[in-house]
Each structure stands twice: as structure tokens, then as C-alpha cells.
Amino acid sequence: MGKTTLINTLFSTELSPPKNYSRRHVKQLDKLTATAVENEKVLRRVHRATDRVLGIIARAIREQRTATTGYTKTNLPTRRGTGALGLTLDRRF
């Protein structure tokens, strides 16, 4: 047998049965989907917690500002535009 015949025989011989590649990544996709759903739930919880904390801080600042100026029914605060009271929210992670 010559070299060419040997090489052609090796390339034409089936070493293992063909595999079904459509099932190959099914388990990985299921895990990835479950992880993505869990990640989304956690991000929503963090978002809500951040909003609550910022609301508490803003309320405390507002109460502190009005308490120190001594406003009464007759001594009202000067009219100002609504502002964020110096608070800035940066939602970048």
C-alpha cells in the first residue's frame, strides 16, 4: 500500500459515530437563563433598597433644614424652586 492510499483510507474511515451537536449546549443554556433571571431579581432588590435609603436621607435632610430655621405658621420659609437639596444619584455600578 502506498502513502497516498494509506492517507486516503485514513481520511475516508469513520473513527466514531456522528454526534448530535444540537443537544450540546442545552444544559449550559438552562443554567445561563436561571442565572440571568436571578441576577435580574437581585438588581431590582438593590434598586429598591437604594431608592429607600435615598428617600430616608432626603427626608432627614429636609426635616433638619426646616427644624433649624424655626418656621411657624406665620413665619414661612422663602419660596424656592424644588431642588434635590444637594443630593445626586449615580446609578452606575
Summary of the structure (lengths in Angstrom):
residues: 93
radius of gyration: 33.8
end to end distance: 67.3
largest distance: 112.7
contacts: 139
relative contact order: 0.07
helix: 61%
strand: 0%
